[in-house]
């Protein structure tokens, strides 16, 4: 393995464009072609190296990057050379589809793509990400604390265009400085470029290509841009974004449709360089798609992702706890879905709120306060959260957090301290200690975690201890189970055999032991191997076998249907999953799970088929079949989903999502048309409908139609 070392070549020189007189043509016409004379002024950045498949080897196709700037915009030009331009893969046109979530890590979708990383404060922890493909599809995201889970729901005002050229394809990024946050003092910015050539499944980076402790998300491994001096600083730097909405609602049993007219306002003000105050008044979430239908074959609550934009921006700042892997999070001190949704996931009106987030000195800070109204299950409440993280060394931190939920006669407060310490580039030590307190009886308890995670390409391990007291109650967080001491870990080894087209074969042996804090009695124990095989073509096969036992200390109803009594049960689990390469026009995923548990058997199998028919139309079909056969009875559940997308351009697109759940006897459908009539401003048509009852699948339960327009003004 070739070692990666810091190099003076990992410095990009930004060239200032000469001021132009009124009426002059712009020095850069953002059309994707680097044919303006201005591009020849900027020094060329090259020297990309492979992360995959041949670590440290020169890229099989050269990538050239240039950086320009003027009085208000940063321009980045990329020439992605390709000796066979006809084979460039570019099927996506929709915004934010170039990366997709997977196992808590960023995954590039099936297209050739280029991504930029910008770290204006050079804090080596947090960064902005901008990406595109040969179609000019837009992707933007945030990286917090070098996390591999990108926040792709962040929205910035910027432009990009791409073009096929004889040498391959090229792209021009135009990012207004006021869409970024940067220090007043100037100085170098962290900078990196990541390219994926999909038909070869080749990943190359300008800096941070090492598998040992690199990767695009490792902001501390980025290079730098020099020369960004005398940047603009608006006196007010205020964004105002009002919206208006007209709609109609119909609920079950209503013969008439009730009209709705609404309005609201979002504000964004950069209080000082790097510190942003966001405000919202009567926010609307019409564009948010319904949650995926799932059949819960566990005794714990499902963990559903946040999709509302207001709560997603800078969400990484408010991360505190342990998310786990292949499980619901053991403990999160803050989970934004607790705001504006009741215990049955019904909407509670959000009346308004504010959020102050960003950097000040060596601290990352976040404060949020939201006030909600009333629904049948929730009284008006105030939700407040405060977070601070202090830099330690190059990319470690120590921090503290507090959350507080209050309504008349009730209060729940939770707070704690945490730390993430990078001992080496591959070894991380993490810990937190949290305490909760509630008005009245109960609700007081402690949660603690200490863990170590070491990871390289060939070897890794994880060790952790988590304790959650019986009365621990974080009303603004998420706790899978209380009254538990958990000891666990895993050992990872991997090989890269040069045979059968294999890229990587990994073996992971994992185990966990759970015991009751109060009774000191064994609750659960699991042990087993996990194997994953990846091919150079992009296909993958994985599976695990788990042996164990589980103790049910309180009876519960599985999927709200079958009673599981108290008892000590065998808990054996087998799983397998296969997926084809996302670079193919048709991609397939199939999986199967079999559990011998609760004195019977649980099974779940299914998969999905996705098709990209040109750059405008995409579709995917999903099917999941779940079954349970227990001493108390049995059931079979089928969930079918169909997703359709049509993008006329990067500014106009539509989507439809339909789900059928035969266990709950309902059909859920969402339809969206989004037109970006100017950068940062949208026109949205949204239709949501739910049908189903014991008598007829087509009985209307609820329907919501909304036409929403918002307009961004900058001062």
C-alpha positions in Angstrom: 0.0 0.0 0.0 1.4 3.4 -1.0 1.4 5.9 1.9 -0.1 9.3 1.4 1.8 12.3 2.6 1.1 16.0 2.7 2.3 17.7 -0.4 2.8 21.3 -1.5 1.0 20.3 -4.7 -2.2 20.1 -2.8 -2.6 23.8 -3.0 -4.9 25.4 -5.6 -4.3 29.0 -6.6 -7.5 31.1 -7.0 -7.3 33.8 -9.7 -9.2 37.0 -9.2 -11.1 38.1 -12.3 -10.6 41.7 -13.4 -13.4 44.1 -12.6 -15.7 44.7 -15.5 -17.5 47.8 -16.5 -21.2 48.1 -16.8 -22.4 46.5 -20.0 -19.4 44.2 -20.4 -20.1 40.5 -20.9 -19.4 38.3 -17.9 -16.0 36.8 -17.8 -17.5 33.4 -17.1 -20.7 32.3 -18.9 -22.0 29.4 -16.8 -22.7 26.9 -19.7 -20.5 24.0 -18.7 -17.8 24.8 -21.3 -14.4 26.0 -20.2 -13.9 28.0 -23.4 -13.8 31.6 -21.9 -10.3 33.2 -21.9 -10.7 33.7 -18.1 -10.2 30.0 -17.4 -6.7 30.1 -19.0 -5.7 32.6 -16.3 -6.2 30.2 -13.4 -3.4 27.6 -12.6 -4.5 24.1 -13.3 -4.9 21.6 -10.5 -4.1 17.9 -11.5 -2.5 14.9 -9.9 -5.6 12.9 -8.9 -5.0 9.5 -7.4 -7.2 6.4 -7.0 -8.8 5.3 -3.8 -10.5 2.5 -5.7 -9.7 0.1 -7.3 -5.9 0.7 -7.1 -5.0 2.7 -4.0 -2.5 5.5 -4.7 -2.2 4.7 -8.4 -2.6 7.6 -10.9 -6.1 8.2 -12.2 -6.8 6.3 -15.4 -8.3 9.5 -16.8 -7.0 12.9 -15.9 -9.1 15.5 -14.1 -8.2 19.2 -14.3 -9.6 21.8 -11.9 -9.3 25.6 -12.0 -10.6 28.2 -9.5 -11.6 31.8 -10.3 -13.5 34.4 -8.3 -14.8 37.9 -8.7 -16.5 40.5 -6.4 -19.4 38.1 -5.4 -18.9 34.6 -6.8 -16.6 31.6 -6.6 -16.1 29.8 -9.9 -14.7 26.3 -10.1 -14.2 24.7 -13.5 -13.6 20.9 -13.9 -12.5 19.1 -17.0 -13.1 15.3 -16.5 -11.1 13.8 -19.3 -12.4 10.6 -20.9 -10.9 8.8 -23.9 -14.2 7.3 -24.8 -16.8 10.1 -24.2 -19.6 7.9 -25.6 -19.4 5.7 -22.5 -19.9 8.4 -20.0 -22.8 7.5 -17.7 -25.2 10.3 -17.0 -28.8 9.3 -16.3 -29.8 11.6 -13.5 -31.2 15.1 -13.8 -33.1 15.5 -10.5 -31.6 17.5 -7.7 -29.7 15.8 -4.9 -29.9 12.3 -6.4 -26.2 11.9 -7.2 -25.5 10.5 -3.7 -27.8 8.2 -1.8 -27.7 7.0 1.8 -26.4 3.6 2.6 -25.5 2.1 6.0 -24.9 5.5 7.4 -22.3 6.4 4.7 -22.3 8.4 1.6 -22.7 6.4 -1.6 -22.4 7.8 -5.1 -25.3 6.7 -7.3 -24.9 5.2 -10.8 -23.5 8.2 -12.7 -20.1 9.6 -13.5 -19.9 12.6 -11.1 -17.6 15.2 -9.6 -17.9 16.7 -6.1 -16.2 19.7 -4.5 -15.5 20.1 -0.8 -15.1 23.6 0.7 -13.9 24.2 4.2 -13.8 28.1 4.4 -12.9 28.2 8.1 -10.2 25.6 7.7 -11.4 23.9 10.9 -10.8 20.5 9.3 -14.1 19.2 10.6 -17.0 20.7 8.7 -17.5 21.4 5.1 -19.8 22.3 2.2 -20.2 19.8 -0.7 -21.3 20.7 -4.2 -21.6 18.1 -7.0 -22.7 17.5 -10.5 -22.7 15.0 -13.4 -22.5 15.4 -17.2 -26.2 16.4 -17.3 -25.6 19.3 -14.9 -27.7 17.8 -12.1 -27.2 19.6 -8.8 -26.1 18.1 -5.5 -25.3 20.0 -2.3 -24.7 18.8 1.2 -23.1 19.5 4.5 -20.4 17.5 6.3 -20.3 17.8 10.1 -17.4 16.5 12.2 -16.1 14.4 9.2 -19.2 12.2 9.4 -19.7 9.8 6.5 -23.5 10.5 6.7 -23.9 13.7 4.6 -26.7 16.1 5.2 -28.0 16.3 1.6 -31.2 18.1 2.6 -29.3 21.4 3.0 -30.2 23.8 0.2 -27.9 26.5 -1.1 -28.4 29.1 -3.8 -25.8 28.4 -6.6 -25.6 27.4 -10.2 -23.9 24.6 -12.2 -23.8 23.6 -15.8 -22.1 20.7 -17.6 -21.4 19.8 -21.2 -20.0 16.9 -23.2 -16.8 17.8 -25.0 -14.4 16.0 -27.2 -12.0 15.4 -24.3 -14.7 14.0 -22.0 -17.1 16.3 -20.1 -16.7 19.6 -18.3 -18.6 21.5 -15.6 -18.7 25.1 -14.3 -19.7 25.8 -10.7 -20.8 29.3 -9.7 -21.2 29.6 -6.0 -22.1 33.0 -4.6 -20.0 33.9 -1.6 -23.1 34.8 0.4 -24.3 31.2 0.1 -21.2 30.2 2.1 -19.9 31.1 5.5 -16.3 32.2 5.8 -14.1 34.1 8.2 -13.6 37.9 7.9 -9.8 37.5 8.2 -9.3 35.7 5.0 -6.7 32.9 4.7 -6.6 29.6 2.9 -9.8 27.5 2.6 -9.9 23.7 2.8 -10.5 22.3 -0.6 -10.9 18.8 -2.2 -12.3 17.3 -5.4 -13.7 13.8 -5.7 -14.4 12.1 -9.1 -16.3 8.9 -9.8 -16.0 7.2 -13.2 -18.8 4.8 -12.9 -18.3 2.3 -15.7 -14.9 1.4 -14.2 -16.2 2.0 -10.6 -13.1 4.1 -10.2 -12.9 6.7 -7.4 -10.2 9.4 -7.5 -9.4 12.3 -5.2 -7.1 15.3 -5.5 -6.2 14.9 -1.8 -7.1 12.3 0.9 -7.2 9.3 -1.3 -5.7 6.9 1.2 -7.9 4.1 2.5 -6.0 4.1 5.8 -7.4 7.4 7.1 -8.6 9.2 4.1 -11.8 9.6 2.0 -13.7 12.5 0.7 -15.5 13.0 4.1 -12.2 13.4 5.9 -12.1 17.2 5.8 -8.8 17.1 7.7 -7.2 15.4 4.7 -8.3 18.1 2.2 -5.9 20.4 0.3 -6.3 24.1 0.3 -7.3 27.1 -1.9 -5.0 30.1 -1.6 -5.6 33.6 -2.9 -9.2 34.2 -1.8 -8.6 37.7 -0.4 -10.7 40.8 -0.1 -13.9 38.8 -0.2 -17.2 40.6 -0.1 -19.0 41.2 3.2 -22.6 42.4 3.0 -23.5 45.0 5.6 -26.8 43.3 6.4 -26.5 39.8 4.8 -30.2 39.0 5.4 -32.4 36.6 3.5 -36.1 36.8 3.6 -38.2 34.0 2.2 -42.0 34.4 2.4 -44.5 31.8 1.2 -48.1 31.7 0.3 -50.3 28.6 0.0 -53.7 27.7 -1.1 -55.1 24.2 -0.7 -58.0 21.9 0.1 -58.3 19.1 2.8 -60.8 16.2 3.1 -60.9 13.8 6.0 -62.6 10.4 6.5 -66.4 10.8 6.8 -66.4 14.3 5.3 -68.5 14.8 2.2 -67.3 18.4 1.7 -63.8 19.6 1.0 -62.4 22.3 3.3 -60.4 25.1 1.7 -57.2 26.4 3.2 -55.2 29.6 2.7 -51.9 30.0 4.6 -48.8 32.1 4.6 -45.5 32.1 6.5 -42.0 33.4 6.5 -38.4 32.2 6.8 -35.5 34.5 7.7 -31.7 33.9 7.6 -29.3 36.4 8.9 -25.5 36.1 9.3 -25.1 37.7 12.7 -21.3 37.6 12.3 -19.0 35.7 10.0 -19.8 32.0 10.3 -22.7 32.4 12.8 -26.2 32.3 11.2 -29.6 33.0 12.8 -32.6 31.3 11.2 -36.2 32.1 12.0 -39.4 30.6 10.9 -43.0 31.7 11.3 -45.8 29.3 10.6 -43.7 26.9 8.5 -45.3 24.6 6.0 -44.0 21.1 5.1 -46.3 20.4 2.1 -43.3 19.2 0.0 -42.4 16.5 2.5 -43.0 13.0 1.3 -44.8 10.4 3.5 -42.8 8.0 5.5 -42.1 4.5 4.0 -44.6 1.9 5.1 -42.9 -0.8 7.2 -44.0 -3.8 9.2 -42.4 -3.8 12.6 -41.1 -7.3 13.5 -39.4 -6.1 16.7 -40.6 -5.2 20.1 -39.1 -1.7 19.9 -40.3 1.4 18.2 -39.3 2.1 14.5 -36.9 4.9 13.9 -38.1 7.0 11.0 -35.9 9.6 9.3 -36.4 13.4 9.5 -37.5 14.9 6.2 -38.5 18.5 7.1 -36.1 21.0 5.7 -36.1 23.4 8.7 -34.9 20.7 11.1 -32.4 19.2 8.6 -30.2 22.2 8.0 -27.1 22.0 10.2 -28.6 18.9 11.9 -25.1 17.5 12.4 -24.4 20.2 15.0 -27.1 18.7 17.3 -25.9 15.1 17.1 -25.3 13.7 20.6 -25.4 10.0 21.4 -25.1 6.7 19.6 -26.9 5.7 16.4 -25.6 2.2 16.2 -25.5 0.2 13.0 -28.1 -2.1 11.5 -30.4 -1.2 14.4 -32.5 1.6 15.8 -30.3 4.1 17.7 -29.6 3.0 21.3 -29.6 6.6 22.6 -30.0 10.0 21.0 -30.3 13.0 23.3 -32.0 15.0 20.5 -34.3 13.7 17.7 -36.1 16.5 15.8 -39.1 14.3 14.9 -40.2 14.8 18.5 -41.1 18.4 17.5 -44.2 18.9 15.5 -45.2 15.2 15.6 -47.1 13.4 18.4 -46.5 9.9 19.6 -48.7 8.5 16.8 -46.8 10.5 14.2 -49.7 12.9 13.6 -48.9 16.5 12.8 -48.8 19.1 15.5 -48.7 22.6 14.1 -45.4 24.4 14.5 -46.2 28.0 15.2 -42.6 29.4 15.0 -39.0 29.0 16.0 -35.5 30.2 15.7 -32.1 28.6 15.3 -28.6 30.0 15.8 -25.8 27.8 14.4 -22.3 28.0 13.2 -18.7 28.7 14.2 -17.3 31.2 16.6 -13.6 31.0 17.3 -12.7 27.3 18.1 -16.3 26.5 19.0 -19.2 25.0 17.0 -22.5 26.2 18.5 -26.2 25.5 18.0 -29.2 26.8 19.8 -32.8 26.2 18.7 -36.2 27.1 20.2 -39.5 26.0 18.7 -43.1 26.6 19.9 -45.9 24.2 18.8 -49.6 24.4 19.0 -52.3 21.9 19.9 -53.7 18.7 18.5 -55.8 16.0 20.1 -52.8 14.3 21.8 -50.5 17.2 22.4 -50.9 20.5 24.3 -49.0 23.6 23.2 -45.3 23.1 24.0 -42.0 24.8 23.9 -38.9 22.9 22.7 -35.4 24.2 23.4 -32.0 22.7 22.7 -28.5 24.1 23.1 -25.2 22.6 21.8 -21.5 23.5 22.0 -18.4 21.7 20.8 -14.9 22.9 21.5 -12.1 21.9 19.1 -9.4 19.8 20.5 -6.3 19.2 18.3 -6.7 18.9 14.5 -10.1 17.2 14.4 -11.3 16.1 17.9 -13.8 17.8 20.2 -15.3 17.9 23.6 -18.9 19.2 23.9 -22.0 19.7 25.9 -25.7 19.7 25.2 -29.0 20.4 26.9 -32.7 19.9 25.8 -35.8 21.1 27.4 -39.5 20.4 26.6 -42.1 22.4 28.5 -45.9 22.7 28.5 -48.3 23.8 31.2 -47.6 21.7 34.4 -44.9 19.6 32.7 -41.2 19.8 32.0 -38.5 17.4 30.8 -34.9 18.4 30.8 -31.9 16.4 29.6 -28.3 17.3 29.4 -24.9 15.8 29.0 -21.2 16.1 27.9 -19.5 14.1 25.2 -16.1 13.8 23.4 -14.7 12.5 20.2 -10.9 12.1 20.2 -8.9 10.9 17.2 -5.8 9.3 18.8 -4.5 8.5 15.3 -5.9 8.9 11.8 -7.6 5.5 12.2 -8.4 5.2 16.0 -11.3 7.2 17.5 -12.2 7.2 21.2 -15.8 8.4 21.9 -17.8 8.9 25.1 -20.9 10.6 26.5 -22.6 11.0 29.8 -26.2 12.3 29.9 -28.8 12.8 32.6 -32.6 13.3 32.3 -35.1 14.9 34.7 -38.9 15.2 34.6 -41.5 17.1 36.6 -43.2 14.7 38.9 -42.4 11.0 39.6 -39.9 9.2 37.4 -38.0 10.4 34.4 -34.7 10.7 36.2 -31.9 8.6 35.0 -28.4 8.4 33.5 -27.1 7.3 30.1 -23.4 6.7 29.4 -21.3 5.3 26.6 -17.6 4.6 26.2 -16.3 3.3 22.9 -13.3 2.8 20.7 -13.3 2.4 16.9 -10.3 1.5 14.8 -10.6 1.2 11.0 -8.3 0.7 8.1 -9.0 -1.0 4.8 -7.7 -4.4 5.9 -8.4 -4.4 9.7 -10.7 -2.8 12.2 -12.4 -3.3 15.5 -15.1 -1.6 17.7 -15.6 -1.9 21.4 -18.3 -0.2 23.4 -20.2 -0.1 26.7 -23.6 1.5 27.0 -25.6 1.9 30.2 -29.1 3.4 30.3 -30.9 3.6 33.6 -34.6 2.4 34.0 -36.1 5.9 34.5 -34.1 7.6 31.8 -36.5 9.7 29.7 -35.3 12.1 27.0 -38.6 13.5 25.6 -36.7 15.3 22.9 -34.6 12.3 22.0 -34.8 8.7 21.0 -34.1 5.7 23.3 -34.6 2.2 22.0 -34.6 0.5 25.5 -34.0 1.5 29.1 -32.7 -0.5 32.1 -29.9 -2.0 30.1 -26.2 -2.5 30.4 -24.7 -3.4 27.0 -21.3 -4.7 26.2 -20.4 -5.3 22.6 -17.9 -5.2 19.9 -16.8 -6.5 16.5 -13.6 -7.5 14.7 -13.2 -6.7 11.0 -10.8 -8.2 8.5 -10.7 -7.7 4.8 -8.8 -9.0 1.7 -8.5 -7.8 -1.9 -8.0 -11.0 -3.9 -7.0 -10.5 -7.6 -9.3 -13.2 -8.9 -12.8 -13.7 -10.2 -13.2 -9.9 -10.7 -13.3 -9.4 -6.9 -12.6 -6.0 -5.4 -12.9 -6.7 -1.7 -14.0 -9.5 0.6 -14.6 -8.6 4.3 -15.4 -10.7 7.4 -16.9 -9.1 10.5 -17.5 -11.0 13.7 -19.8 -9.2 16.0 -21.3 -9.8 19.4 -23.4 -8.0 22.1 -24.4 -8.9 25.6 -27.3 -7.1 27.4 -28.2 -7.3 31.0 -30.7 -5.5 33.3 -29.2 -2.6 35.3 -31.6 -3.3 38.2 -31.9 -7.1 38.2 -28.4 -7.9 36.9 -30.1 -10.5 34.8 -29.1 -11.4 31.2 -31.5 -9.9 28.7 -30.0 -10.6 25.3 -26.9 -12.1 23.9 -25.8 -12.4 20.2 -22.8 -13.6 18.4 -22.1 -14.2 14.7 -20.2 -13.5 11.5 -21.0 -11.0 8.7 -19.5 -11.5 5.3 -19.6 -9.0 2.4 -18.2 -9.6 -1.1 -17.8 -6.7 -3.6 -16.9 -7.1 -7.3 -15.1 -4.6 -9.5 -18.3 -4.5 -11.6 -20.2 -3.0 -8.7 -22.2 -6.0 -7.7 -22.2 -7.0 -4.0 -23.3 -10.0 -1.9 -23.6 -10.0 1.9 -25.0 -12.1 4.7 -24.8 -12.9 8.3 -25.6 -15.7 10.7 -26.4 -14.8 14.3 -26.9 -17.1 17.3 -28.3 -15.9 20.5 -31.0 -15.6 23.1 -33.4 -12.9 24.2 -35.4 -12.4 27.4 -38.7 -10.6 27.2 -39.3 -9.0 30.6 -42.7 -7.4 29.6 -45.3 -8.9 27.3 -45.9 -7.1 24.0 -47.9 -7.4 20.8 -45.8 -8.0 17.7 -47.0 -5.7 14.9 -49.9 -4.9 17.2 -51.4 -8.3 16.5 -49.6 -11.3 18.1 -49.0 -11.4 21.8 -45.5 -12.4 23.0 -45.5 -13.4 26.7 -42.7 -13.0 29.2 -40.0 -15.6 28.7 -36.5 -16.6 27.7 -36.3 -17.4 24.0 -33.9 -18.7 21.4 -33.0 -15.8 19.0 -31.2 -17.1 15.9 -31.1 -14.9 12.8 -29.9 -15.5 9.2 -29.8 -12.9 6.5 -28.6 -12.5 2.9 -28.7 -9.6 0.4 -27.6 -9.2 -3.2 -27.5 -6.0 -5.3 -26.4 -5.3 -8.8 -24.3 -2.3 -9.8 -26.1 1.1 -9.8 -24.3 1.9 -13.0 -26.7 -0.4 -15.0 -29.9 1.0 -16.6 -31.7 -1.7 -14.6 -30.5 -2.4 -11.0 -31.8 -5.0 -8.7 -31.7 -5.6 -5.0 -33.0 -8.8 -3.2 -32.8 -9.7 0.4 -34.1 -12.3 2.9 -34.2 -12.6 6.7 -35.2 -15.6 8.8 -35.4 -15.5 12.5 -36.2 -18.3 15.0 -37.4 -16.3 17.9 -40.3 -15.9 20.5 -40.9 -19.7 20.2 -41.7 -19.4 16.5 -40.4 -18.0 13.2 -40.3 -14.5 11.6 -39.5 -14.1 7.9 -39.0 -11.0 5.8 -37.9 -11.0 2.2 -38.2 -8.7 -0.8 -36.3 -6.3 -2.9 -36.4 -3.6 -5.4 -36.0 -3.0 -9.1 -34.9 0.5 -10.3 -34.7 1.7 -13.9 -33.3 4.9 -15.4 -34.8 5.5 -18.8 -32.7 8.3 -20.1 -31.9 11.4 -18.0 -35.6 12.5 -17.7 -37.5 9.5 -16.4 -36.8 7.1 -13.5 -38.8 4.5 -11.7 -38.4 2.0 -9.0 -40.6 -0.9 -7.7 -40.2 -2.3 -4.2 -41.8 -5.3 -2.6 -41.5 -6.6 1.0 -43.2 -9.7 2.4 -43.2 -10.2 6.1 -44.6 -13.2 8.0 -44.9 -14.4 11.6 -45.7 -17.8 12.9 -45.8 -17.8 16.7 -47.6 -19.8 19.4 -50.2 -17.0 19.7 -51.0 -17.0 15.9 -49.7 -16.0 12.5 -50.0 -13.4 9.8 -48.5 -12.4 6.4 -48.0 -8.8 5.4 -47.2 -7.5 1.9 -45.9 -3.9 1.3 -45.6 -2.8 -2.4 -44.2 0.6 -3.4 -43.9 2.3 -6.7 -41.8 5.5 -7.3 -41.9 7.5 -10.5 -39.9 10.5 -11.3 -39.8 12.8 -14.4 -37.4 15.7 -14.7 -38.0 18.0 -17.6 -34.9 20.0 -16.6 -32.8 20.8 -13.6 -35.4 23.4 -12.7 -38.7 21.5 -13.3 -39.4 18.0 -12.0 -42.2 15.8 -10.8 -42.5 12.7 -8.7 -45.1 10.2 -7.6 -44.9 7.7 -4.8 -47.5 5.0 -4.1 -47.5 2.4 -1.3 -49.8 -0.4 -0.5 -49.7 -2.1 2.9 -52.2 -5.1 3.1 -51.6 -5.7 6.8 -52.9 -2.2 7.7 -55.3 -2.3 4.7 -54.3 1.1 3.3 -52.8 2.8 0.2 -50.7 6.0 0.6 -49.9 8.2 -2.4 -47.9 11.3 -2.8 -47.5 13.5 -5.9 -45.2 16.5 -6.3 -44.4 19.0 -9.0 -41.6 21.4 -8.2 -40.6 24.3 -10.4 -37.6 26.5 -9.3 -38.7 29.8 -10.9 -35.5 31.5 -9.7 -32.5 30.3 -7.5 -33.8 29.7 -4.0 -37.5 30.3 -5.0 -39.9 27.5 -5.8 -43.4 26.7 -7.0 -44.7 23.4 -5.5 -47.9 21.5 -6.2 -48.4 18.7 -3.7 -51.1 16.0 -3.4 -51.2 13.5 -0.5 -53.9 10.9 -0.2 -54.5 7.9 2.0 -57.2 5.2 1.4 -58.3 2.0 3.1 -60.6 0.5 5.6 -61.7 -3.0 6.7 -64.6 -2.7 4.3 -62.8 -1.4 1.2 -59.3 -0.6 0.2 -60.5 2.5 -1.8 -62.4 4.2 1.1 -60.9 7.7 1.4 -59.2 8.3 4.8 -57.7 11.7 4.0 -56.6 13.9 1.1 -54.6 17.1 1.1 -53.9 19.3 -1.9 -51.7 22.3 -1.8 -50.2 24.9 -4.2 -47.3 26.7 -2.6 -45.0 29.4 -3.8 -42.0 30.9 -2.0 -39.7 33.8 -3.0 -36.2 34.4 -1.8 -35.1 38.0 -1.4 -31.5 38.9 -0.3 -30.5 42.2 1.3 
